[in-house]
Amino acid sequence: MTTFVELLIGGLSTGSVYALIALGFVVIFKATEVVNFAHASLLLAGGYVAARLSGHIGFWPALAAGIAGAATVGALVEFLVIRRYRGGEHSVLAIATIGVDIVLLTEFTRLIGTDVLTLGDPWGDAVLTFGSVTVPQTRIAALAAAALLITAFLLAFRYTSWGVAMRAAAENREAAALMGVRLGRVSLSAWAVAGALAAVAALFLTVFPTPGLERSTSFAAFKAFPAAIIGGLDSTAGALAGGLIVGVTEAMATGYQAELSFLGRGLGDVAPYLVMLLVLLARPAGLFGTRELTRV
């Protein structure tokens, strides 16, 4: 039972981080109807800036710089690439983000090399003990930070003028533009927000019990992609649900690998995608996604 509780808490913590990344996918899709395959590079950009600066200016200023850096990279991708192809096919834009991701990941991979960069977080390897259950403080911090950020985003999305503009653009871009919504600003802000969320996710993906930021850290974005699909690419609440589902599934499959050895090794890496396939077979738009109706 102790193992199950520890795995559950760890899965929820990791899932909340995946939810931050998945929320970035959803925000960009709602604003531009483009699936952003460059999200991994945004995550690595924020983590790299924070890791390089933390030893010079301290953890919290470095984290703020990393968030600002990732938001800036996201805004530049939108301004220099996505905006130039506005009005084109969404599939072409998605392919363009793949090209951007390859270029940026190649550069960050070169900069990081074989190093493992630490962010100098204040939690270190401290743990909390509840009876026989031991949980790293970083797991609790990840849960709290993700809950705070997602709640703040949902409130802003619902009650601020930016949120109204975002919802209007997601509902009907042409009508929103005719009513005075500046689609360029909405798109630019969406990419910046997605970059900022990815930078925060990078922090909690590189703290204890992981060794630090390395080239493979960007793979977390690919694990978060099933979370966005499971919840629904146009659902902000679905990003949270999908992230938690993926996190718990991955933790349980990895933790009970020995009991599930008949299914082969590496089940924890494959399990989220299996869940995604099962969900898509039952609900092609995701658990909370909007089904498109077409009159023929």
C-alpha positions as CSV (number, residue, x, y, z in Angstrom):
1,M,0.0,0.0,0.0
2,T,2.9,2.3,0.8
3,T,4.3,1.8,-2.7
4,F,1.0,2.5,-4.3
5,V,0.5,5.8,-2.4
6,E,4.1,7.0,-3.2
7,L,3.5,6.1,-6.9
8,L,0.2,7.9,-6.9
9,I,1.6,11.1,-5.4
10,G,4.5,11.0,-7.7
11,G,2.2,10.4,-10.7
12,L,-0.1,13.2,-9.7
13,S,3.0,15.5,-9.3
14,T,4.5,14.5,-12.7
15,G,1.0,14.7,-14.2
16,S,0.5,18.3,-13.0
17,V,3.8,19.2,-14.8
18,Y,2.6,17.5,-17.9
19,A,-0.6,19.4,-17.6
20,L,1.3,22.7,-17.8
21,I,2.9,21.6,-21.0
22,A,-0.4,20.3,-22.4
23,L,-2.0,23.6,-21.5
24,G,0.6,25.3,-23.8
25,F,-0.5,23.0,-26.6
26,V,-4.1,23.8,-26.0
27,V,-3.6,27.6,-25.7
28,I,-1.8,27.8,-29.1
29,F,-4.3,25.5,-30.8
30,K,-7.2,27.6,-29.5
31,A,-5.6,30.8,-30.7
32,T,-4.3,29.7,-34.0
33,E,-5.7,26.2,-34.7
34,V,-2.1,25.0,-35.1
35,V,-0.6,22.0,-33.4
36,N,2.7,23.3,-32.1
37,F,5.4,20.6,-32.5
38,A,8.1,23.2,-31.4
39,H,7.0,22.9,-27.8
40,A,10.0,20.8,-26.8
41,S,12.3,23.6,-27.8
42,L,10.4,26.1,-25.7
43,L,10.7,23.9,-22.7
44,L,14.5,23.5,-23.2
45,A,14.9,27.2,-23.8
46,G,13.4,28.2,-20.5
47,G,15.3,25.5,-18.6
48,Y,18.6,26.4,-20.2
49,V,18.4,30.1,-19.5
50,A,17.4,29.4,-15.9
51,A,20.2,26.8,-15.4
52,R,22.9,29.1,-16.8
53,L,21.9,32.1,-14.7
54,S,21.1,30.4,-11.4
55,G,24.7,30.2,-10.3
56,H,25.2,34.0,-10.9
57,I,22.0,35.8,-9.9
58,G,20.3,33.2,-7.7
59,F,17.5,30.7,-8.2
60,W,14.4,33.0,-8.3
61,P,15.7,35.7,-10.6
62,A,17.1,33.0,-12.8
63,L,13.7,31.3,-12.9
64,A,12.1,34.5,-13.8
65,A,14.6,35.1,-16.6
66,G,14.0,31.5,-17.8
67,I,10.3,32.1,-18.0
68,A,10.8,35.4,-19.8
69,G,13.3,33.8,-22.2
70,A,11.0,31.0,-23.1
71,A,8.1,33.4,-23.6
72,T,10.3,35.5,-25.8
73,V,11.3,32.5,-27.9
74,G,7.7,31.5,-28.3
75,A,6.7,35.1,-29.3
76,L,9.5,35.2,-31.9
77,V,8.4,31.9,-33.4
78,E,4.9,33.2,-33.8
79,F,6.1,36.6,-35.2
80,L,8.8,35.3,-37.5
81,V,7.2,32.0,-38.7
82,I,3.5,31.5,-37.9
83,R,2.5,35.1,-38.8
84,R,4.2,34.9,-42.1
85,Y,2.1,31.9,-43.1
86,R,-1.2,33.1,-41.7
87,G,-4.1,32.1,-43.9
88,G,-2.3,29.0,-45.1
89,E,-3.2,25.4,-44.4
90,H,-2.9,24.4,-40.7
91,S,-1.1,21.2,-41.7
92,V,1.6,23.4,-43.4
93,L,2.0,25.5,-40.2
94,A,2.3,22.3,-38.1
95,I,5.1,21.1,-40.4
96,A,6.7,24.5,-40.1
97,T,6.8,24.1,-36.3
98,I,8.5,20.8,-36.7
99,G,11.3,22.6,-38.7
100,V,11.5,25.3,-36.0
101,D,11.8,22.6,-33.3
102,I,14.6,20.8,-35.2
103,V,16.6,24.0,-35.6
104,L,16.2,25.1,-32.0
105,L,16.7,21.7,-30.4
106,T,19.9,21.2,-32.4
107,E,21.3,24.5,-31.1
108,F,20.3,23.9,-27.5
109,T,21.7,20.3,-27.8
110,R,25.0,21.8,-29.0
111,L,25.0,24.3,-26.1
112,I,24.3,21.8,-23.4
113,G,26.5,19.0,-24.9
114,T,27.0,16.2,-22.4
115,D,26.6,18.4,-19.4
116,V,23.9,18.0,-16.7
117,L,22.9,21.5,-15.6
118,T,21.3,22.1,-12.2
119,L,19.0,25.0,-11.4
120,G,20.0,25.4,-7.8
121,D,16.4,25.0,-6.5
122,P,15.7,25.6,-2.8
123,W,14.2,22.2,-2.1
124,G,17.3,20.1,-2.8
125,D,16.9,16.4,-1.9
126,A,14.7,17.1,1.1
127,V,11.8,14.7,1.7
128,L,8.6,14.7,3.6
129,T,7.5,11.7,5.6
130,F,3.9,10.8,6.3
131,G,3.9,7.6,8.3
132,S,5.6,5.1,6.1
133,V,5.1,7.2,3.0
134,T,8.1,9.3,1.8
135,V,7.7,12.1,-0.8
136,P,10.3,14.5,-2.1
137,Q,9.5,18.1,-1.4
138,T,9.9,18.9,-5.0
139,R,6.9,16.7,-5.8
140,I,4.7,18.7,-3.4
141,A,6.1,22.0,-4.8
142,A,5.3,20.8,-8.3
143,L,1.7,20.0,-7.4
144,A,1.2,23.4,-5.6
145,A,2.8,25.4,-8.4
146,A,0.9,23.7,-11.1
147,A,-2.4,24.0,-9.3
148,L,-1.7,27.8,-8.7
149,L,-0.7,28.5,-12.3
150,I,-3.5,26.5,-13.9
151,T,-6.1,28.1,-11.6
152,A,-4.7,31.6,-12.4
153,F,-4.8,30.8,-16.1
154,L,-8.4,29.5,-16.0
155,L,-9.6,32.6,-14.1
156,A,-7.8,34.9,-16.5
157,F,-9.1,33.0,-19.5
158,R,-12.7,33.4,-18.2
159,Y,-12.7,36.9,-16.7
160,T,-10.1,39.1,-18.4
161,S,-10.3,40.9,-21.7
162,W,-7.5,38.8,-22.9
163,G,-9.4,35.7,-22.1
164,V,-12.5,37.0,-23.8
165,A,-10.5,37.8,-26.9
166,M,-8.9,34.3,-26.8
167,R,-12.3,32.6,-26.5
168,A,-13.8,34.7,-29.3
169,A,-10.9,33.8,-31.6
170,A,-11.3,30.2,-30.8
171,E,-15.0,30.2,-31.5
172,N,-14.9,32.1,-34.8
173,R,-11.8,33.9,-36.0
174,E,-13.5,35.8,-38.8
175,A,-16.3,37.1,-36.6
176,A,-13.8,38.0,-33.8
177,A,-11.7,40.0,-36.3
178,L,-14.8,41.9,-37.5
179,M,-15.7,42.7,-33.9
180,G,-12.3,44.3,-33.3
181,V,-10.3,41.5,-31.8
182,R,-6.7,41.7,-32.9
183,L,-5.9,38.2,-33.9
184,G,-2.2,38.9,-34.2
185,R,-2.0,40.0,-30.5
186,V,-4.0,37.0,-29.4
187,S,-1.7,34.6,-31.3
188,L,1.4,36.3,-30.0
189,S,0.3,36.3,-26.4
190,A,-0.8,32.6,-26.7
191,W,2.7,31.6,-27.9
192,A,4.3,33.7,-25.1
193,V,2.1,32.1,-22.4
194,A,2.8,28.6,-23.8
195,G,6.5,29.3,-23.5
196,A,6.2,30.6,-20.0
197,L,4.3,27.5,-18.9
198,A,6.9,25.3,-20.6
199,A,9.7,27.0,-18.6
200,V,8.0,26.4,-15.3
201,A,7.5,22.7,-16.3
202,A,11.2,22.5,-17.2
203,L,12.0,23.5,-13.6
204,F,10.1,20.6,-12.1
205,L,11.3,18.2,-14.7
206,T,14.9,18.8,-13.7
207,V,14.8,19.0,-9.9
208,F,15.2,16.0,-7.5
209,P,14.9,13.1,-8.0
210,T,16.1,13.7,-11.6
211,P,19.8,14.8,-11.9
212,G,19.2,18.1,-13.8
213,L,18.7,19.6,-17.2
214,E,20.1,17.6,-20.1
215,R,19.5,17.1,-23.7
216,S,16.8,14.5,-23.2
217,T,14.7,16.8,-21.0
218,S,12.9,18.0,-24.1
219,F,11.4,14.5,-24.5
220,A,8.9,15.4,-21.7
221,A,7.0,17.5,-24.2
222,F,6.4,14.4,-26.3
223,K,5.0,12.7,-23.2
224,A,2.7,15.7,-22.6
225,F,1.3,15.6,-26.1
226,P,-0.8,12.5,-25.4
227,A,-2.1,14.5,-22.4
228,A,-3.4,17.2,-24.6
229,I,-4.9,14.7,-27.0
230,I,-6.6,12.7,-24.3
231,G,-8.1,15.8,-22.7
232,G,-9.0,17.4,-26.1
233,L,-6.8,19.9,-28.0
234,D,-9.4,22.7,-27.6
235,S,-10.1,22.2,-23.9
236,T,-8.2,23.9,-21.1
237,A,-9.8,21.7,-18.5
238,G,-9.0,18.7,-20.6
239,A,-5.3,19.6,-20.4
240,L,-5.4,19.2,-16.7
241,A,-7.3,16.0,-16.8
242,G,-5.1,14.6,-19.5
243,G,-1.9,15.5,-17.7
244,L,-3.0,13.8,-14.5
245,I,-4.1,10.7,-16.4
246,V,-0.8,10.4,-18.2
247,G,1.3,11.1,-15.1
248,V,-0.5,8.5,-13.0
249,T,-0.5,5.9,-15.8
250,E,3.2,6.4,-16.4
251,A,4.1,6.2,-12.7
252,M,2.0,3.0,-12.1
253,A,3.3,1.3,-15.2
254,T,6.9,2.1,-14.3
255,G,6.5,1.3,-10.6
256,Y,4.8,-2.1,-11.2
257,Q,7.1,-3.0,-14.1
258,A,8.2,-6.2,-12.4
259,E,4.6,-7.5,-12.0
260,L,3.9,-6.6,-15.6
261,S,7.1,-8.0,-17.1
262,F,5.1,-10.2,-19.4
263,L,4.2,-7.1,-21.3
264,G,7.8,-6.3,-22.0
265,R,10.3,-3.6,-20.8
266,G,9.7,0.1,-21.0
267,L,6.0,-0.1,-20.4
268,G,6.0,3.2,-18.6
269,D,7.1,5.0,-21.7
270,V,4.5,3.3,-23.9
271,A,1.5,3.3,-21.5
272,P,0.4,6.9,-22.0
273,Y,0.2,6.4,-25.8
274,L,-1.8,3.2,-25.3
275,V,-4.2,5.2,-23.1
276,M,-4.4,7.9,-25.8
277,L,-5.3,5.3,-28.5
278,L,-8.0,3.8,-26.3
279,V,-9.5,7.2,-25.6
280,L,-9.4,8.2,-29.3
281,L,-11.2,5.0,-30.2
282,A,-14.0,5.9,-27.9
283,R,-13.9,9.7,-28.2
284,P,-12.0,11.0,-31.3
285,A,-12.1,14.6,-30.0
286,G,-10.7,13.6,-26.6
287,L,-12.5,13.5,-23.2
288,F,-13.4,17.1,-23.2
289,G,-12.8,18.1,-26.8
290,T,-15.5,19.7,-29.0
291,R,-16.9,17.4,-31.6
292,E,-17.1,19.0,-35.0
293,L,-20.5,18.6,-36.8
294,T,-20.6,18.8,-40.5
295,R,-23.8,19.0,-42.5
296,V,-23.7,17.0,-45.7
